Structure formats: structure tokens, C-alpha cells
Amino acid sequence: MSATSPHTDRILMGPGPGNPYPEVIEAFSRPVMGHLDPEFIVLLDETNDRLRQVFRTQNPLTFPVSATGSAGMEATIVNTVGPGDTIVIGINGVFGERMCDVASRCGADVVRVEAEWGMALDQQELLDAHPSPKVIAVVHAETSTGVRNDVTEIGAGKGDSLLLVDCVTSLGGIPLEIDEWGVDLAYSGTQKCLGVPPGISPVTVSAAAIKRFVDRSPSWYLDFSMIAAYVTGGAARAYHHTAPISMIYALHAGLGVVLNEGLENVHARHQACGDRLQAGLVDRGFELFAEEGHRLPELTAVRIPEERLPDGMSEADVRSVLLERYGIEIGGGLGPVAGKVWRIGCMGHTARQRNVTMLLGALDELMV
Ligand code: PLP
């Protein structure tokens, strides 16, 4: 394969990106407008409205940060915690750990609440970890393990604390209720269940969180109080940075697909694909990695049965053959489970029964 002619027929069943929706690919061919063109502003406003519908929130400050999911993580943290502030963070995979890294760089006091990889976090333990933290932070869908961490009890019991939730792998894939669950800050990514390429981070921020922003964010680019005037400023809109126009078109289109299909239908499609994939893997002797009752349909982690790998092949070889022979990408494990689990995504446009059939069929041909 030449670097200038990427494959067009890959089935992206890794931990993300998934395959973009066809409407999203089409959106990239629209003429590029100026970022302060009134027509673009209408489209940006519409994108924000669509994000509110998908996040299930009324928060006026809901918009796409012009950078990947990690920028959403960093933005929500640098605007809310500084030196001396306490943040309780749940860690049961790579992305909870990443939040700790970001928060400690802000000088915050980080209180860690851990669960074994593959297990869900205990919500009461998070509530009990500190009497009055400024923020309690949790990853809703841990992409490194396939675990869903619930946050409803934290939302109900958080008192004056702010609840911050990473929704990178949950938005548009599984039920998520920002307002009903009492979530104050949330961020996501485009490349997972929204069926858009990577590069944008949708965020939403409650009125309570806005009142408790740090005085001056140490990040210029991610300072919400400056971006707010640009994204929600109405007539007072002023230049903050040049928006990635074509990516906003793409996000607008991806959200349109999700809303046209209907959020409940999209969730049901993800659930049906995940259920069939997980049942098919168990039938074939694979052991699912995530705790029962907390398994994500959009991201399935399975232990790799060493004894069933084809003769002389490593797990990485099998993934290469899946890619080269069948055009299917699946992901390897991260951190302590590298080489021990595979991570299989069924996200956005990739969450189709035909893709599940293809992968299970390929595994039948390959595994011994
Ligand atoms: N949080 C979670 C749960 C993720 O899965 C990811 C990426 O996979 C991120 C954060 C970081 O997002 P990005 O890679 O888009 O910066």
C-alpha cells in the first residue's frame, strides 16, 4: 500500500476511529467558508444545538473544542481545578490515569479511587473519598477495558462538588443523560460512536461549573471563558481561533445522522451489535474481559486465548492478518493488558451486523 492511496474498504473495528458515516464523508467536500461567515455561524449554532440534543442537556455552553478528545479532557480540567483544589478521580484504565496526569499538572490535589482493570468503579467509594472535593471525575466508557462506569449515584450524592465525565466512547453509543444525571462537565470525541473522523472534542458545561471556573486558566487556547464569547456570543461573537471548518461540517453531518436515526434507535443498534459479537466470542471459547453488567456494547475487550492462536503466530500477527487478508482492524491491549486482550469496536457506522458477521467468520477461519 502506498502512503498516498489509503485503503477505502477497511472495516475499522478497533477502539476508534470507527468508519465514518457516508454523509460525513460527503460533508468534507463542501466549499470551505470563512469562520466568521454568517452562514458558517448558523451551521456552528446548529451543531451546538445538535450536540445539546445528543448530550441530552440544556447547557448553553455546549460546543466543539477544536482538537481531539484529550483536549476536551484538558479543557474541562484546566478551567476548573488549580493549585490547592481537590479532585477525586476514578481510575480503572488508561483514561482515568490520563485525567490524573492532567489534573496534577494543574497543581490540583488528586485523590485517586481505583478499581482493578476490567472491573467497574464503586460510586460510593468515589463519594466517600473526600468530604468536599471541588470535582469528582469519572470515565463513563473506559476504552482500554470495555467497562461502563455508572455515574448516576455520584450525580445524586455529589453535594457542592462538580461532576466531570469523560464521554469519549459513550456519546451517541449508549444512554447518556447529562442534565438528568447531574453531570456538570463532559467531553467527548468525534471518532467513536458519532461516526466522524478524529479531531474535535464536543464539550458541555453547566451553569454551576461556569460559576466555579478558576480565575485564569493556565491554558490560553482552552480557556472556556474566552471561547464562550466566540461560540455562544450571538452578535458579540469575536475571533478566538480559526475554527476547523470542514471538521465542523463533518460533525454537523454526523450528529444529523444520529438524530435522524433517533438516539434510542442508535443505542439499540450499538447494543444489538455488541450483544451478538460478545455472544459469538463466548461461543467460540473467548473470555470477555469486562465485568458482567458493566460491558460496553461499542467496545468489547476479550482475553486472547494463547493456545488457540495459529501455529507460530503471535496475537499481533493475527491482528496483522485480519487487517491484510480481511481488511478488518481490531485493537491490541494497552498498559498492563498489552498482549493479553484484544479490543473490538462496534461504533457509529461500524456498528452493523454485517461487520460482526465478517469478524466472527474471519476468526473462525484463523483461530485453531
Ligand atoms: N478518553 C477516552 C475514554 C478515550 O477512549 C480516548 C481516546 O481513545 C480519549 C479520552 C482521548 O481522546 P483522543 O485520542 O481523541 O485525544
Residues whose N, C-alpha, C, O or C-beta is under 5 A from the ligand:
A	BS01	PLP	P15 T68 G69 S70 A71 F95 A141 T143 D166 V168 T169 G189
